[in-house]
C-alpha cells in the first residue's frame, strides 16, 4: 500500500485562506486515497468545502501488498507545505481532474 498525504486547502474555522486540513492515508492508488480522505474530511472537518481534497502527495509505501484504504495519521490542521518535494497532484478547480505538479505548473 502506498502512503498518501492528502490536503484540503483551509479549514472550517478560518476558511479557505486558513491553515490546511490534512491527513495521511494508506491506499493502493491516488483515487482510493482521495476517496478515503474526503470521507474523513466530511466527517471530521464538518464537511468544510464539501469535504473535497485539493492536493495529494505520495510519501512512500507501508509494505502491505494491498487492502482497503485506511487512515494512518489522523486529521490535523497546519500549513500544508512540501519541504521534501514529494511527487504531488492537484485537483483542477474547473474540471475536478487530478493533474501532477509538473503538468500543472511546468518544470
C-alpha positions as YAML, in Angstrom:
chain: A
units: angstrom
residues:
- id: 1
  name: UNK
  ca: [0.00, 0.00, 0.00]
- id: 2
  name: UNK
  ca: [1.19, 3.48, -0.75]
- id: 3
  name: UNK
  ca: [1.18, 6.28, 1.80]
- id: 4
  name: UNK
  ca: [-0.55, 9.48, 0.69]
- id: 5
  name: UNK
  ca: [-0.57, 12.92, 2.31]
- id: 6
  name: UNK
  ca: [-3.97, 14.39, 1.41]
- id: 7
  name: UNK
  ca: [-4.64, 18.12, 1.88]
- id: 8
  name: UNK
  ca: [-7.75, 20.26, 1.77]
- id: 9
  name: UNK
  ca: [-6.89, 23.98, 1.49]
- id: 10
  name: UNK
  ca: [-8.11, 25.88, 4.54]
- id: 11
  name: UNK
  ca: [-10.21, 24.74, 7.48]
- id: 12
  name: UNK
  ca: [-13.69, 25.07, 8.96]
- id: 13
  name: UNK
  ca: [-12.79, 27.79, 11.46]
- id: 14
  name: UNK
  ca: [-10.56, 30.07, 9.34]
- id: 15
  name: UNK
  ca: [-11.88, 29.45, 5.82]
- id: 16
  name: UNK
  ca: [-10.03, 28.88, 2.55]
- id: 17
  name: UNK
  ca: [-7.01, 31.04, 3.43]
- id: 18
  name: UNK
  ca: [-6.54, 29.49, 6.87]
- id: 19
  name: UNK
  ca: [-4.25, 26.63, 7.79]
- id: 20
  name: UNK
  ca: [-4.87, 23.45, 5.80]
- id: 21
  name: UNK
  ca: [-6.84, 20.35, 6.79]
- id: 22
  name: UNK
  ca: [-4.81, 17.19, 6.12]
- id: 23
  name: UNK
  ca: [-4.25, 13.51, 6.88]
- id: 24
  name: UNK
  ca: [-2.13, 10.54, 5.79]
- id: 25
  name: UNK
  ca: [-3.89, 7.57, 4.20]
- id: 26
  name: UNK
  ca: [-2.64, 4.14, 3.11]
- id: 27
  name: UNK
  ca: [-4.25, 3.17, -0.21]
- id: 28
  name: UNK
  ca: [-3.43, 1.29, -3.40]
- id: 29
  name: UNK
  ca: [-3.77, 4.37, -5.64]
- id: 30
  name: UNK
  ca: [-4.44, 8.10, -5.70]
- id: 31
  name: UNK
  ca: [-8.17, 7.67, -6.34]
- id: 32
  name: UNK
  ca: [-8.63, 5.38, -3.31]
- id: 33
  name: UNK
  ca: [-6.60, 7.72, -1.11]
- id: 34
  name: UNK
  ca: [-8.64, 10.75, -2.14]
- id: 35
  name: UNK
  ca: [-11.95, 8.92, -1.60]
- id: 36
  name: UNK
  ca: [-10.93, 7.81, 1.91]
- id: 37
  name: UNK
  ca: [-9.59, 11.24, 2.88]
- id: 38
  name: UNK
  ca: [-12.68, 13.03, 1.57]
- id: 39
  name: UNK
  ca: [-14.87, 10.68, 3.57]
- id: 40
  name: UNK
  ca: [-12.85, 11.57, 6.67]
- id: 41
  name: UNK
  ca: [-12.76, 15.30, 5.86]
- id: 42
  name: UNK
  ca: [-16.53, 15.24, 5.56]
- id: 43
  name: UNK
  ca: [-16.86, 13.55, 8.93]
- id: 44
  name: UNK
  ca: [-14.18, 15.32, 10.98]
- id: 45
  name: UNK
  ca: [-13.98, 18.71, 9.27]
- id: 46
  name: UNK
  ca: [-17.72, 19.33, 9.48]
- id: 47
  name: UNK
  ca: [-17.88, 18.96, 5.70]
- id: 48
  name: UNK
  ca: [-15.91, 22.16, 5.09]
- id: 49
  name: UNK
  ca: [-15.89, 22.88, 1.31]
- id: 50
  name: UNK
  ca: [-17.88, 19.71, 0.71]
- id: 51
  name: UNK
  ca: [-15.03, 17.59, 2.04]
- id: 52
  name: UNK
  ca: [-13.04, 17.90, -1.20]
- id: 53
  name: UNK
  ca: [-9.30, 17.29, -1.26]
- id: 54
  name: UNK
  ca: [-7.13, 19.77, -3.18]
- id: 55
  name: UNK
  ca: [-3.63, 18.28, -3.13]
- id: 56
  name: UNK
  ca: [-2.17, 14.79, -2.71]
- id: 57
  name: UNK
  ca: [1.46, 13.80, -2.16]
- id: 58
  name: UNK
  ca: [2.93, 10.33, -2.47]
- id: 59
  name: UNK
  ca: [5.06, 9.77, 0.64]
- id: 60
  name: UNK
  ca: [6.15, 6.16, 0.18]
- id: 61
  name: UNK
  ca: [5.00, 2.62, 0.91]
- id: 62
  name: UNK
  ca: [3.94, 0.84, 4.11]
- id: 63
  name: UNK
  ca: [4.99, -2.64, 2.92]
- id: 64
  name: UNK
  ca: [1.47, -4.14, 2.72]
- id: 65
  name: UNK
  ca: [0.74, -5.62, -0.73]
- id: 66
  name: UNK
  ca: [-2.86, -4.34, -0.91]
- id: 67
  name: UNK
  ca: [-6.02, -3.86, 1.08]
- id: 68
  name: UNK
  ca: [-8.72, -1.40, 1.96]
- id: 69
  name: UNK
  ca: [-7.75, 2.27, 2.24]
- id: 70
  name: UNK
  ca: [-7.22, 3.30, 5.85]
- id: 71
  name: UNK
  ca: [-6.29, 6.31, 7.91]
- id: 72
  name: UNK
  ca: [-2.64, 6.23, 9.05]
- id: 73
  name: UNK
  ca: [-2.28, 9.67, 10.66]
- id: 74
  name: UNK
  ca: [-5.46, 11.36, 11.82]
- id: 75
  name: UNK
  ca: [-6.63, 14.73, 10.55]
- id: 76
  name: UNK
  ca: [-4.71, 17.79, 11.66]
- id: 77
  name: UNK
  ca: [-4.76, 21.46, 10.69]
- id: 78
  name: UNK
  ca: [-1.45, 23.13, 9.79]
- id: 79
  name: UNK
  ca: [0.35, 24.68, 6.84]
- id: 80
  name: UNK
  ca: [0.34, 22.03, 4.07]
- id: 81
  name: UNK
  ca: [3.88, 22.51, 2.79]
- id: 82
  name: UNK
  ca: [6.03, 20.10, 0.76]
- id: 83
  name: UNK
  ca: [9.52, 20.54, 2.20]
- id: 84
  name: UNK
  ca: [10.85, 17.29, 0.72]
- id: 85
  name: UNK
  ca: [9.42, 17.92, -2.75]
- id: 86
  name: UNK
  ca: [7.42, 14.68, -2.87]
- id: 87
  name: UNK
  ca: [5.55, 13.79, -6.04]
- id: 88
  name: UNK
  ca: [2.36, 15.88, -5.94]
- id: 89
  name: UNK
  ca: [-1.03, 16.06, -7.68]
- id: 90
  name: UNK
  ca: [-3.53, 18.95, -7.60]
- id: 91
  name: UNK
  ca: [-7.25, 18.95, -8.29]
- id: 92
  name: UNK
  ca: [-8.11, 21.24, -11.20]
- id: 93
  name: UNK
  ca: [-10.86, 23.50, -9.94]
- id: 94
  name: UNK
  ca: [-12.72, 23.73, -13.26]
- id: 95
  name: UNK
  ca: [-12.77, 20.00, -14.15]
- id: 96
  name: UNK
  ca: [-12.14, 18.21, -10.84]
- id: 97
  name: UNK
  ca: [-9.42, 16.14, -12.55]
- id: 98
  name: UNK
  ca: [-6.15, 15.31, -10.79]
- id: 99
  name: UNK
  ca: [-3.04, 16.65, -12.52]
- id: 100
  name: UNK
  ca: [0.57, 16.08, -11.49]
- id: 101
  name: UNK
  ca: [2.57, 19.11, -10.37]
- id: 102
  name: UNK
  ca: [4.84, 19.27, -13.46]
- id: 103
  name: UNK
  ca: [1.88, 19.17, -15.87]
- id: 104
  name: UNK
  ca: [0.06, 21.86, -13.92]
- id: 105
  name: UNK
  ca: [2.93, 24.25, -13.23]
- id: 106
  name: UNK
  ca: [5.75, 23.18, -15.58]
- id: 107
  name: UNK
  ca: [9.34, 22.50, -14.57]
...
